[in-house]
């Protein structure tokens, strides 16, 4: 695994009105590293993930992701950069209820010029890797929480991203299902040398990562 710095945030702050949620945070992540941001609700960890992934712009500071300083990018440039380099997994799955499992996975491919057969093949292949081959035509309403999150992981991987940002990916799942999702993320990290930045309040789950970063009141404390 390379130890080249892949993602860095320098002196990042984020204010909403008078409320400063992230306070002058700097951190760096190496290529292929699995890092967990841990802390209680309101500690600023989800906001920091949003800044580092380009979902939000900082009030102050800069973010460099794989050689691109994304803080100076326009919204259109950011959207294109994220589509080509980044995968997202959210606590609430964010699946489209009217689309089947494979259509949800294929969704990020639609802005790209690609034959519909290739889109379906790529989505189906990933769902097979997630052990959901028999569920590809099912709507989200027919899937369990763990199955929905595996669909969401497949969707995050469909563009062959260089990094995955995961915000409380086990938060809506029971402990056994949560551990199964962590096993998948650890396997992706190990086998594909995938860089993963994950937010969680569960320190026990986070212990499988390469590194834990503890946040409190908008600052890194350890």
C-alpha positions in Angstrom: 0.0 0.0 0.0 1.4 3.4 -1.0 1.8 6.0 1.8 1.4 9.0 -0.5 -1.0 11.6 0.8 -4.2 11.2 -1.2 -6.6 13.5 0.7 -5.7 16.5 2.9 -7.8 19.2 4.6 -5.9 22.3 5.8 -7.3 24.7 8.5 -10.9 23.7 7.7 -13.7 25.7 9.4 -17.4 25.7 8.7 -19.9 28.2 10.1 -23.7 28.2 9.8 -24.5 31.8 10.9 -22.8 32.3 14.3 -22.4 28.6 14.9 -19.0 27.2 14.1 -19.4 23.4 13.6 -15.8 22.6 12.4 -13.0 24.7 13.9 -9.7 24.9 12.1 -9.2 21.2 11.5 -6.3 19.8 9.5 -5.9 16.2 8.6 -4.3 14.0 5.9 -5.1 10.6 4.5 -2.8 8.3 2.6 -3.5 6.4 -0.6 -5.5 3.3 0.2 -6.0 4.1 3.9 -9.2 3.3 5.9 -9.8 6.1 8.4 -12.7 6.4 10.8 -14.0 9.7 12.2 -15.5 9.0 15.6 -17.4 11.2 18.0 -20.7 11.9 19.6 -23.6 13.4 17.7 -22.9 17.1 17.1 -19.1 16.7 17.3 -18.8 17.9 13.7 -17.7 14.6 12.1 -20.4 14.5 9.4 -19.8 18.2 8.5 -16.0 17.5 8.2 -16.8 14.5 5.9 -19.0 16.8 3.7 -16.1 19.4 3.5 -13.5 16.7 2.6 -15.7 15.1 -0.1 -16.7 18.4 -1.7 -20.4 18.1 -0.8 -20.0 21.4 1.1 -17.6 24.3 0.8 -15.6 25.4 3.9 -16.0 28.8 5.4 -12.2 28.8 5.6 -9.4 26.4 4.6 -8.8 24.1 1.6 -9.2 20.5 0.5 -6.9 18.7 -1.8 -8.2 15.3 -3.2 -5.9 13.3 -5.4 -4.0 16.4 -6.6 -7.0 18.6 -7.2 -7.8 21.5 -4.9 -11.5 21.1 -4.8 -12.3 24.1 -2.7 -11.7 26.4 -5.7 -13.8 24.3 -8.1 -17.1 25.5 -9.5 -20.3 23.4 -8.7 -20.2 21.9 -12.2 -16.5 21.0 -11.9 -17.1 19.5 -8.4 -20.0 17.4 -9.7 -17.9 16.0 -12.5 -14.9 15.4 -10.2 -17.1 13.6 -7.6 -18.7 11.5 -10.4 -15.3 10.3 -11.7 -13.5 9.9 -8.4 -15.8 9.5 -5.4 -18.3 7.0 -4.1 -20.8 7.9 -1.3 -22.6 5.6 1.2 -25.2 7.2 3.6 -27.0 6.1 6.7 -30.4 6.4 5.1 -29.4 4.5 1.9 -30.7 7.2 -0.4 -32.2 4.7 -2.9 -34.8 5.8 -5.4 -38.0 3.9 -4.4 -39.4 3.5 -7.9 -36.2 2.0 -9.3 -35.1 -1.7 -9.0 -31.9 -2.6 -7.2 -29.9 -2.8 -10.4 -31.3 0.5 -11.7 -30.3 2.2 -8.4 -26.8 0.9 -8.8 -26.6 2.0 -12.4 -27.9 5.5 -11.7 -24.5 7.3 -11.5 -23.7 5.9 -15.0 -26.5 7.6 -16.8 -24.6 10.9 -17.4 -21.8 8.9 -19.1 -22.0 7.7 -22.7 -22.5 4.0 -22.2 -24.6 1.3 -23.8 -27.6 0.3 -21.7 -26.4 -3.3 -21.8 -23.1 -2.3 -20.3 -24.8 -0.3 -17.6 -26.9 -3.3 -16.6 -23.9 -5.7 -16.8 -21.8 -3.5 -14.5 -24.6 -3.0 -12.0 -25.5 -6.7 -12.0 -21.9 -7.8 -11.5 -21.6 -5.6 -8.4 -24.8 -6.8 -7.0 -23.6 -10.3 -7.5 -20.4 -9.4 -5.5 -22.8 -8.1 -2.8 -24.6 -11.5 -2.8 -27.8 -9.9 -4.2 -27.9 -11.7 -7.5 -31.5 -12.9 -6.8 -32.7 -9.4 -5.8 -31.6 -7.3 -8.8 -35.2 -6.6 -10.0 -36.6 -5.9 -6.5 -37.6 -2.4 -5.5 -36.1 -1.0 -2.3 -39.4 -1.6 -0.4 -38.9 -5.3 -0.9 -35.3 -5.3 0.5 -34.1 -5.5 4.2 -32.0 -2.8 5.7 -28.8 -4.7 5.1 -29.8 -5.5 1.5 -30.5 -1.8 0.9 -27.1 -0.8 2.3 -25.4 -3.4 0.1 -27.2 -1.9 -2.9 -25.9 1.5 -1.8 -22.4 0.1 -1.6 -22.6 -1.4 -5.1 -23.9 2.0 -6.3 -20.9 3.7 -4.6 -18.5 1.4 -6.5 -20.1 1.5 -10.0 -17.9 4.4 -11.2 -14.7 2.7 -10.0 -14.0 5.5 -7.4 -10.7 6.2 -5.9 -12.2 6.9 -2.5 -15.4 6.1 -0.6 -17.0 8.5 1.9 -19.3 6.6 4.2 -21.5 8.5 6.7 -22.8 6.3 9.5 -23.3 3.3 7.0 -24.3 1.0 9.8 -26.4 3.5 11.8 -29.8 2.2 10.7 -28.9 -1.5 11.0 -28.9 -4.0 13.8 -25.5 -5.0 15.2 -25.1 -8.2 13.3 -26.1 -6.6 9.9 -23.8 -3.6 10.8 -20.9 -6.0 11.3 -21.6 -7.6 7.9 -21.5 -4.2 6.2 -18.2 -3.5 8.0 -16.8 -6.8 6.7 -17.7 -5.7 3.2 -16.0 -2.3 3.6 -12.9 -4.0 5.1 -12.8 -6.5 2.2 -13.0 -3.6 -0.3 -10.2 -1.8 1.4 -8.0 -5.0 1.6 -8.6 -6.4 -1.8 -9.0 -3.2 -3.9 -6.7 -1.0 -1.7 -9.7 1.3 -1.7 -9.4 4.5 0.4 -12.3 4.8 2.8 -13.2 7.7 5.1 -16.0 6.6 7.4 -18.0 8.5 10.0 -19.4 6.5 12.9 -20.3 6.9 16.6 -19.5 3.2 17.2 -15.9 3.0 18.4 -16.0 -0.8 18.4 -16.8 -0.9 14.7 -14.2 1.7 13.9 -11.4 -0.4 15.5 -11.1 -2.4 12.3 -9.9 0.7 10.4 -6.2 1.7 9.9 -6.7 4.8 12.0 -9.3 6.4 14.3 -9.7 10.2 14.5 -11.7 11.4 17.5 -13.7 14.6 17.2 -15.3 16.7 19.9 -17.0 20.1 19.6 -15.8 20.6 16.0 -12.1 19.8 16.7 -9.8 16.7 16.5 -8.9 15.6 20.0 -6.9 12.4 19.2 
